[in-house]
Amino acid sequence: MLPRGPGFSNGHPPRPRRGRTRGLRDSYRGLLQQQQQQDWPSARPCTEFDKAYFHAYSHVGVHEEMIKDDVRTGTYKAAIMRYQNLIEGKVVLDVGCGTGILAIFCALAGAKRVYAVDASEIALQANEIVKDNNLSDKVIVMLGRVEDVNIEENVDVIISEWMGYMLLYETMLPSIIFARDKWLKPGGLILPSHATLYMAPVTHTARYSESIDFWRDVYGIKMSAMLPLAKQSAFEEPCIETITGENVLTWPLMQVMEVDCYTIKVQELESITANYRFSSMLNAPLHGFAFWFDVEFNGPAISPSNNHLQFPSGSPSSDQHSQNSSQSKKRVKSDETIVLSTAPEDAPTHWQQTLLYLYEPIELKQDQIIEGSVTLTQSMENPRFLNIHLAYSSGGRSFVKESVMR
């Protein structure tokens, strides 16, 4: 997950040129020829936005932050060991391998062969790391998009850390779907296997005061004229922050979407709409809505499901790409299920939570209803960006907020 920080203005990756090796170009031409003869999924063209995105992942700070996220890295390692019996002696594909740490975990778990694929130049360092750990006989590092590389055998396992802010930001999941449809053997293992995106109304007086109320009195000088600009600057785009369970105004939560990585189709990710209805537990100002996700590491499905992208019961048909969801707590998971959670009440991760702040808070009374809908769509400007349409009503007033996660 690409962080926002020094060198990344508002999360925008830099856009220098990124070249390809001659070998990769030859592999790509060969792949195109083979695609004419086989029923393989078609690949989306690699755009200049994609090249900038991949280049950003060559920055060492990105990988340092991800690896130092003990919740993330430790959970993946635990999942690999949990399914060691399905990895040992098998062929594994690591999509977006970065430094190769997950590929190496799989090799140490006994994998016969691991294809570690990354379109960023970090793959060059990954290859050296593999050599330094005497695993060149098991781990094959490939520089290029997974849609472009040539792997001449099917795989038993696909592993990837594909999740972005708000789960879908960066749009990496379609690459996992492509790899699954092209190379995964029937009954193969995908790690992680399932994902759930949640949302909840939040109150965050300290944050609002820090960014907005500050301008009402600056060293005794009235600067309220700055308020409209301050609100736009602070809250126009989604904010990546860490909150706690104390900021959440309602319980139970609402599931915006659930994804089954064994069956989900790319078309189902293009637009997702969820209707919501919350009741405030407190007398407090509504400052916005928070989004977070968790992923599960479950074994292969015994039989295929028609519910690729799953919504809670009571939703309209999937043809409408919408949901009329009853809120629910997190799905009950057995003690055997390994879960990576980014929820406010759990240990913090580098994903934090995604906050969509309102320009004007709404004063809520206990049990007051907040209802509306949220729609997530891929940006026409850049498919890796996420358009957010939030409609919300409470106390007889209705509002709409449009935002883009860039």
CORLIN-V929593 format. One record per residue. SS is DSSP state (h for helix, s for strand, l for the rest). OMEGA is omega as a letter, one per 40 degrees, with the letter a starting at -180 (NA if undefined). NEAR is the number of other ideal C-beta (glycine too) atoms within 12 Angstrom. Layout:
ss = (SS & SS)
omega = (OMEGA & OMEGA)
near = (NEAR & NEAR)
//
This chain:
ss = (l & l & l & l & s & l & l & s & h & h & h & l & l & l & l & l & l & l & l & l & l & h & h & h & h & h & h & h & h & h & h & h & h & h & h & l & l & l & l & l & l & l & l & l & l & l & l & h & h & h & h & h & h & h & h & h & l & l & l & h & h & h & h & h & h & h & h & h & l & h & h & h & h & h & h & h & h & h & h & h & h & h & l & h & h & h & h & l & l & l & s & s & s & s & s & l & l & l & l & l & h & h & h & h & h & h & h & h & l & l & l & l & s & s & s & s & s & s & l & l & l & h & h & h & h & h & h & h & h & h & h & h & l & l & l & l & l & l & s & s & s & s & s & l & l & l & l & l & l & l & l & l & l & l & s & s & s & s & s & l & l & l & l & s & l & l & s & l & l & l & l & l & h & h & h & h & h & h & h & h & h & h & h & s & s & s & s & s & s & s & s & l & l & s & s & s & s & s & s & s & s & s & l & l & h & h & h & h & h & h & h & l & h & h & h & h & l & s & l & l & s & l & l & h & h & h & h & h & h & h & h & h & h & h & h & l & l & l & s & s & s & l & l & l & h & h & h & s & l & l & l & l & l & s & s & s & s & s & s & s & l & l & l & l & l & h & h & h & h & l & s & s & s & s & s & s & s & s & s & l & l & l & l & s & s & s & s & s & s & s & s & s & s & s & s & s & s & l & l & l & l & l & l & l & l & l & l & l & s & s & l & l & l & l & l & l & l & h & h & h & l & l & l & s & l & l & l & l & l & l & l & l & l & l & l & l & l & s & s & s & s & l & l & l & l & l & l & l & l & l & l & l & s & s & s & s & s & s & s & s & s & s & s & s & l & l & l & l & s & s & s & s & s & s & s & s & s & s & l & l & l & l & l & l & l & s & s & s & s & s & s & s & s & s & l & l & s & s & s & s & s & s & s & s & s & l)
omega = (a & a & i & a & a & i & a & a & a & i & i & i & i & a & i & a & i & a & i & i & i & a & i & i & i & i & a & i & i & i & i & i & a & a & i & a & a & a & a & i & i & a & i & a & i & a & i & i & i & a & i & i & a & a & a & a & i & a & a & a & i & a & i & a & a & a & i & i & a & i & a & a & i & i & i & i & i & i & i & i & i & a & a & i & i & a & a & i & a & i & a & i & i & a & a & a & a & i & i & a & i & i & i & i & a & i & i & i & i & i & i & a & i & i & a & a & i & a & i & i & i & i & i & i & i & i & i & i & i & i & a & i & i & a & a & i & a & a & i & a & a & i & i & i & i & i & a & a & a & i & a & i & i & a & i & a & i & i & a & i & a & a & i & i & a & i & a & a & a & i & i & a & i & i & i & i & i & a & i & a & a & a & a & i & i & a & a & a & i & i & e & a & a & i & i & i & a & i & i & i & a & i & a & a & a & a & a & i & a & a & a & a & i & a & a & a & a & a & i & i & i & i & a & i & i & a & a & i & i & i & i & a & a & a & a & i & i & a & i & a & i & i & i & i & i & i & a & a & a & i & e & a & i & i & i & a & i & a & i & a & i & a & a & i & a & a & a & a & a & i & a & i & i & i & a & i & a & i & a & i & a & i & a & i & i & a & a & a & i & i & i & a & i & i & i & i & a & a & a & i & i & i & a & i & i & a & a & i & a & i & i & a & i & a & i & a & a & i & a & a & a & a & i & a & i & a & i & i & i & i & i & a & i & i & a & a & i & a & i & a & i & a & a & a & a & a & a & i & i & i & a & i & i & a & i & a & i & i & i & i & i & i & a & i & i & a & i & a & i & a & a & a & i & i & i & i & i & a & i & i & a & a & i & i & a & i & i & i & a & i & a & a & i & i & i & i & a & a & i & i & i & a & i & i & a & NA)
near = (37 & 40 & 30 & 30 & 19 & 11 & 20 & 25 & 14 & 20 & 33 & 24 & 33 & 22 & 19 & 17 & 12 & 31 & 15 & 23 & 18 & 11 & 16 & 25 & 18 & 17 & 25 & 27 & 17 & 19 & 29 & 20 & 14 & 17 & 20 & 12 & 10 & 15 & 10 & 22 & 24 & 18 & 27 & 21 & 15 & 24 & 18 & 17 & 27 & 31 & 28 & 28 & 39 & 41 & 28 & 35 & 38 & 30 & 29 & 19 & 21 & 36 & 35 & 18 & 27 & 32 & 28 & 19 & 27 & 18 & 28 & 32 & 27 & 20 & 32 & 38 & 28 & 24 & 37 & 37 & 22 & 26 & 35 & 24 & 17 & 33 & 37 & 23 & 18 & 33 & 34 & 50 & 45 & 49 & 43 & 45 & 47 & 44 & 40 & 43 & 38 & 45 & 46 & 36 & 39 & 45 & 39 & 25 & 33 & 25 & 37 & 22 & 30 & 42 & 45 & 48 & 46 & 45 & 38 & 36 & 29 & 35 & 39 & 23 & 26 & 39 & 27 & 17 & 29 & 32 & 19 & 15 & 22 & 13 & 29 & 22 & 14 & 32 & 39 & 34 & 35 & 39 & 36 & 38 & 35 & 43 & 36 & 35 & 38 & 29 & 33 & 18 & 18 & 24 & 38 & 33 & 47 & 49 & 50 & 45 & 46 & 40 & 41 & 39 & 40 & 42 & 40 & 40 & 40 & 38 & 35 & 38 & 45 & 35 & 42 & 41 & 37 & 34 & 39 & 39 & 30 & 34 & 33 & 36 & 22 & 17 & 19 & 31 & 39 & 44 & 47 & 41 & 38 & 38 & 43 & 40 & 45 & 43 & 47 & 41 & 47 & 45 & 36 & 36 & 23 & 19 & 29 & 33 & 19 & 17 & 29 & 31 & 23 & 21 & 24 & 19 & 14 & 15 & 9 & 7 & 12 & 12 & 18 & 17 & 12 & 21 & 24 & 17 & 17 & 25 & 25 & 17 & 18 & 30 & 31 & 24 & 30 & 39 & 35 & 34 & 31 & 25 & 35 & 22 & 21 & 17 & 34 & 35 & 38 & 35 & 23 & 22 & 38 & 42 & 39 & 42 & 40 & 37 & 39 & 32 & 44 & 35 & 26 & 36 & 25 & 28 & 17 & 30 & 34 & 24 & 28 & 41 & 31 & 43 & 31 & 39 & 26 & 35 & 23 & 29 & 26 & 25 & 14 & 26 & 32 & 42 & 40 & 44 & 47 & 45 & 49 & 44 & 42 & 37 & 42 & 33 & 35 & 28 & 25 & 28 & 22 & 10 & 10 & 15 & 19 & 15 & 23 & 26 & 40 & 31 & 33 & 28 & 15 & 18 & 29 & 18 & 13 & 22 & 10 & 17 & 23 & 26 & 36 & 22 & 34 & 20 & 30 & 23 & 19 & 28 & 22 & 10 & 19 & 10 & 7 & 14 & 24 & 29 & 32 & 40 & 32 & 39 & 35 & 34 & 24 & 24 & 21 & 22 & 33 & 32 & 39 & 31 & 41 & 44 & 39 & 41 & 43 & 36 & 28 & 21 & 29 & 32 & 21 & 29 & 19 & 14 & 15 & 27 & 24 & 43 & 30 & 32 & 34 & 45 & 29 & 41 & 25 & 30 & 25 & 14 & 16 & 26 & 28 & 37 & 31 & 40 & 32 & 41 & 25 & 38 & 24 & 35 & 23 & 32 & 19 & 10 & 19 & 16 & 26 & 18 & 29 & 21 & 34 & 28 & 37 & 29)
//
